[in-house]
Amino acid sequence: MFNPSNEITLNDTNHKYILKGFEHIKFKSVTTVISEYFEEFDKVKVATNLKQNSPKYRHFTIEEIIDAWDKSAQFGTDVHRELEDYINHNKKPFIGRSKIAIKWLNNYLKKSDFDLYSEIIVYCKKLKIAGTVDLLIHDKINNIYSLIDWKTSKKIDTMGYRNKTGNKPETEDLLDTNFNHYSLQLSLYRYLLEKNYSIKIKDQIIVHITDDSVHSYLTDNLNAHILSILKHY
């Protein structure tokens, strides 16, 4: 059975992970680790390119385009918070997408007898890596676990742009898409959980929540890529 640690916390202000008794350790987040293996997203550069080359964005200022992205990110945070409050405290959600996600989750839970662990922090002191898992589901009958990653982004991109790939040898065979970014993040969470918490992960799922539906994407375990990346830690 999974036993989440109460020894590590996340400071929401500076987004730093703090481990009790080892406050000197500077943990790198799972998201940051994976992001280093792809070209950095330059908001100003991308917004400028969209304004100059896309008719859809021509009438917006660069600041307005970036502001829309920031609002979208905050919206995703709000949905995550409502889902956490519903799972942990049975608190009623108000956002439409939260309600849609909960309906999907309740249907999923009909498959077996489950325990849910929402927004749990996993870490490895040796690697100095930590991250927050959106949802870990334990199938108590079969004693296996599933990793769930909630996403409210506009789309889950599997095709990429001009066949662009990762910017380092460890990821040069992977298209630079948010699908692959998320798959690597889930695979790193999986590695940390199986290695340090002695549990078996059955599958890892991206749950894409739109205004009117939910689409789930079963992702591969990119363990070979993760092992290559972790050689540097």
N, C-alpha and C positions, 0 to 999 in steps of 0.2 A: 504494500500500500504506500502511496506517495505521501510523504510528510514534508510540507513546505516549511522553509526556514523562516523563523522570526528574527534571525540575527542580522539580516540585511534589509535595508530600506532604501527607497529612492527619494531624494530631495527634489520635489517638483519645481523648485525655483531655479536651481542650477543644473538639474537633470543629472546629478551625480549619485552613484550608488555608494552607500556607506555600510561597511561590515563591522559589527560590534566587536571591539577588541583589536581590530585591524584597520582602524580609520586611516592609516597612512597609505593603504593600498589604493591606487588610482585605477578603478575598473574602467575598461572600455566597453561600451554597450555593443550588443549583438548587431544592431542597426549600423553603428559606426564601423565595426569590423568589416561588414559586407560592403558598405559604401566605398571603402578604400580600394576595392577591386574593380571599380567602374569609374568612368569619368564623372567628376563632380558636377552636380546640377547647378548651373549658374543662372539664377533667376533672371537677372538683368539681361544677360546675353540671349537667353531663350525668348524672353518677352519681347526684346528688340527684334529678333528674327521673325517672330509671329506677326508683329505689327507691320513690318516691312513686306512680308511675303504672303500673308494669309488675309484674304478679303474679310474673313470673319472677325478679325481683330483690328482691322485698319482704322476704325473709328474710335478705338480705345487708346488711352495713353498707356505708357509702359507701367506707370504707377497703378493704374486701374487694373491692369492684367495681373500684376503681382498681388494686389490687394484681394482680388478674387481667389487667387490660389491660397492666400493666407486664411481667408474666410472658410474655404473648403477644408483646409487642414483642421481648423478649429471645430468645424461641424463634425468631422470624423472623431475628434477627441470627445465631443459631447455625446455622440452615439456610443462610443466605448464606455463612457462613464455611466450612461443609463443602463447599458447591458450588464455592467458589473454590479450596479445597484439592484437590478432585478434578480440576478443570479444569487448574490450574496445576502440580500436583505428583502427580497420579494417586493421591491419598490416599483410602483406603477410607472411605466415610461410615458413620455409625452411626444417624443419625436416619432414621426411616421416610420422612418427606417428602422428605428429601434423595435417598434411593434412588429414589423415584418420579419426582422431577424429572430425575435423571440418565437414567433409562430413557426419559423423554420426549425429552431432549436427544439421546440416541444415535439415536433414531428420526428425529429432525429432521435429524441430520447425514448420514443416508443419501441425502439429496436431491442432494448435490453434494460438492465438495471444499472444505473450510472451514478457515479459521484462526479461533481463538477468543481473545478478549481479555477476561479476567474482572476485574471490579472496577478498571476503569481511571479515572483522574482526567482530566477535560477541563476547560479553563478559557479565559477570555478576559481578558487583562490590562486591556484598555481598558474593558470593562464591569464588571470586578472581580466576576465571577461564576465559580464553579467547582462541580463536582459529580462524583460517582462513578457511573459506568455499571455496572450489574450485569453485563451481558454484551454485547459487541459481536461479531457473527459476520460474517466476511468470506467471501463466496462467491467463491473464486479463479477459477472458470471464467468467471463472468459479471461479475466485478469490481464487485459490489454488496454492501452491508452491511445487516444487520438489527440493530435494538436490542431487547434482551430485558430485561424488568423482572420479577424474581422476586417473587411475593407469597404470603404465608402467612396473610393476614388471613381472618377468618371468611367474608366474602363480598366479591364485587366488585359494588358498588351502582351501578346505572345509572339508577335511578328518582328517588332523592332523597327528601327529607322535606318534605312540604307545598309542593312546587315551589319550594323555596328556591334562590336562585341566588347567583352571586358578588357580592361587596359593593362592587365598583368598576366603572366604566363598561367597562373592558376585558374583564370577565368576567360582566357582568350578564345576558348571553344564555346562559350555561352553568349547568346545574343543579349545585348544590353536592353532588357525589357523589365518592366516592373514585375512580371510573372517570375522571371528568373531571380530577381532581387529577393522577392518574397520567399521563393523556394529555397534559396540559400539560407535565408534567415531561419526558416522553419527547420532546415537540416542542421543548422548550428544549435538551435534549441534542442533538437532531438539528440544530438551528440552529447550536450551537457546533461540532459536528463538521463540518458541511458548509461553514461559513463560515471556520473557523480551521484545519481539518485537510484540506480539499480532498478529501473523500470523498463518495460518493453513497449515501444511505440509501434502501433499497428499502421497508422497512416497520418498524413499531415495534409490539412485541407485549408485552402483559401476560400473564405465565404464572402462573396462579393454582394453587397447589399445595395440595391437600386431603389428608386422611388416606389416601385410597384412589384418587385420580385427579388428573389435571392438565387444566385448562381454559385454552385460550389465547384471548386477545382481541386481535384486530387493531384498533389504534386509528388514528383520523384524525390527520394532521399538522395541528395547529392553528396553522399558521404566522402567519396574520393576527393571532391573539390574541397570539402571542409578539412580533411586531413592534410591536404597540400597547403591550405591557408594557415592551419594551426602550427605548421612547422616553423613559422616565424614568431611564435609566441612561447 
